[in-house]
Structures are given as C-alpha cells and as structure tokens.
Amino acid sequence: MSGIEDVASLAGVSKATVSRALSGRGYVSAETRLRVSEAAASLGYVVSSSASSLVTGRTNNVGVIIPVINQWFFGSIIEGVERALLERGYDLMLYNLTKSHEERTRVFEYFLVRKRVDAVIAVTLEITPDETATLLALGKPIAGIGGPLEGIPTFGIDDVAAARLATEHLLLLGHRDIMHVGGDIDEQMDFHVHSKRLMGYMDALTAAGIPYDHDSYVAARFDIPGGYRVGKQILGDPRRRPTAIFAASDEVAMGVILAARELGISVPDDLSVIGIDDHPLAELFGLTTIEQRPDLQGEQAVDWVIGQLDQPGWRPPAQHTVLPARLVMRSSTAPPRPRLP
C-alpha cells in the first residue's frame, strides 16, 4: 500500500506539501496541487481522516442540532447544510433534539463534548443559558438559525414582518374579511413563530383600520392535512366564509386550497389564499407566498462556521441578522369578487 512518502517522491515535493495539497489547508500553488493529486491518484493513495485529524487538530465534522427532521422546512435546512459541507470536505453529524430534559442534557453535556466536532449549528432551537454556556465552552465556531441566542451569531427572517407583508398583500387587493389560519399558540415552535405570525397579521389589520376579531384566527397543525381539516371547517359554513385566508405556512395554505376545491370554492375567484415559505409545491398550487429559502439559510450557517475555521480572527455579525423575505405572487390571490346582496 502506497504511503505519503511515495506520493511525495513521485510528485517531487515534501511530505508536508503533499499534506497541504490533499487536505486543502495551507497554501500550495495550483500547479503543485494538481501534480500531487495526479501522483496520489496514480498510486491509489487516500488521505486517512484520522491521521489528518492528528495533524490538523480537526475532525472535519460539523454538529447540527435540530428539533424536527421529518418536516419539509427542517429537512430543507439540513439539505442546504449538507450540500455546503460536502463542497468543503466536511461531514454532517446530526442530533435530533426533542423537548425532553434528559435527552437535551445528554446532547449538550455528553455527545457534543465526547464526539469531536469542529463547529456547531443550532437550527431553530431556543436553547437555555446553561445550554448556551455548554456550547460556548467548547471553544468551537457556532451559528444559530431562527432567532436570537445570547452570545451566539444568529440569523432568520422577521416572522412578524413576513406575516404583516402577507396580510398587507391581501388588503391591497381590496380584501377586508381576512382570516388567519396559523399554528396553535399553546403548542409553540421555538422563538414563538406561531404568535409572531399572528401578531404580524393583527398589526396589518390594525393599520388598515380593521378591528381584530378572535374568531378570525383558527389554529391548525402545521402541515397539509392540518390545513385541509381547518379549511373544511371554515369554508363549509357560508356564514363564516372569508374572502381571503392568510395561512402561516405554505403547507397549511395548500391544505386550505385542497379543501376549497373539494367544496367547489374557486381559488382565487371566491377565495384568495397566501402562505409563507415558498415550498417546492407552491408553484404547482399557484400559491402566492412569502419566500424564505431554508436551504440557503443552511448554506449561510455553514459559511459562517467554516469561515471562522478557515480565516482565524474572522467573526460573523455579533447581533442577530434579519434575512429578507420576498413576496412571490402567483394565481391564488386576486381582488375579491363583489358579493350578491
């Protein structure tokens, strides 16, 4: 079996140069890097990750802690993280964290310490001061997605502003009877996403001089079946039926649209529907939505932590960074049709 000495001899360079060229760490000219790569390929030499770790002090692993993995939004973030890590030669170590105190303790006080990682990304996770202290004590680059965390660089969309923009779009079309189908306030996601989106909806109504009615908000499970069930309840009663619905997620909105179709209600002629996310299926449903690109958020988190590893002294913004959310107009929203007296 060929070793690093054989590669160095064939390429006409030192073992240190071979190590730099194949690990990607440290300066090597493009010509030398190519010569070393060709020599390694011809000899069938593969860099040992354990040996590389001993030399560089790195594991090429990034730990990602996330509360949910079987929903599109979270899966899309993981997809973006994994894609960006693979491009940089890093592996993903995933920790699916529930609200169980025992499980959180194991992850923060045992697994993240015992299993060596070069950096940590916390995905939409509202962690406690003790958990934050544990992460910071690792001395590793850390980034958070979703909301502000004391002492940790974070970013995410402004959920209040995104909901306000969605509701304002319906108001500008001329709708005044607008209902919000959102997440259950008693079953909050971390960073209070459900209540923030409800707040943005209420703010837009208030600014338009429309009083908020508690019956205008209905809680739904944050998925297509949840939106469908609530949609059937709301739209099945002509006396309660609004002219427009702001759904707190695209999946909820798609469920509402399916319910409307089943009841013979035309979207957007009889009912306008808008969501938040720009889910991959949104275009198929013709859904107007507020885009937030969770996959790109995953990529940005990787940029932040790998940037700290590759550029000593560089740090991401210390304050929580608000990402832009963009209105994407499709065919699910239109001015309300005049109602017959």
C-alpha angles and dihedrals in degrees: 000000000000119000136199090271090061092050091049092050094048093046093043095235138107124273089247090057090050089052093050093045096050098038094047090227118123130015120303123159117251091243093052093044090054092047091050093046092051091048092050091048093050091051095043091239117164123187112248109234092209093050091046089051091054091053100042100029089232133114097199087230125124118197117221120192115196134166098217133024104172099067125085097240094054093039089053091053090051090049091054092046093049094046092052093045094050090051088057097043097255131131127225121237107193127203116188102205122198127189091263109124092213093052093046090051091052092050099044100036101033120015099042090048098041098042106061116233131171096217142000132226119194112203118208089324122145101207128191125249089254091051090047091052090051091052094046090048089063088071090221131129110271133189131180130207123205111026145000120299120187111253095002126099108242142170140185143137122288100253093195092052093044092053091045090052092050092050093044089055090058091045092052089053087058102259117146101163099068124160126198119219104191144151122293108273089211091057099049125184114226114284089030095269094166096052093042092055090047088050092052090051091050092047091054093049092048092050089052092051094249114136115232114242118200088222088063091073121070124179120228137174108265098251142072096272089049092053091045094053094048091043091057090050095049101037096040090070110067090197091059099037114121125207091235140022127203106202117199092226137022092243091056089047092051090051090052091050091051090051091049092051091050090052093048093249113146119229115238100001095062100015135022118209130191131176142179127248111043091240115200089253094050093091091050089055092044086237121176106218149157108257120221105158104215091190090062089048088057091051092049091052089055090049089055098049098038089046089060091049096048098037111046110212095023115120132182119238112301094218127067108276118220113216121213119257116204131207111236110195120208136152101288094085130060139143112292117266112240110260120232114249 
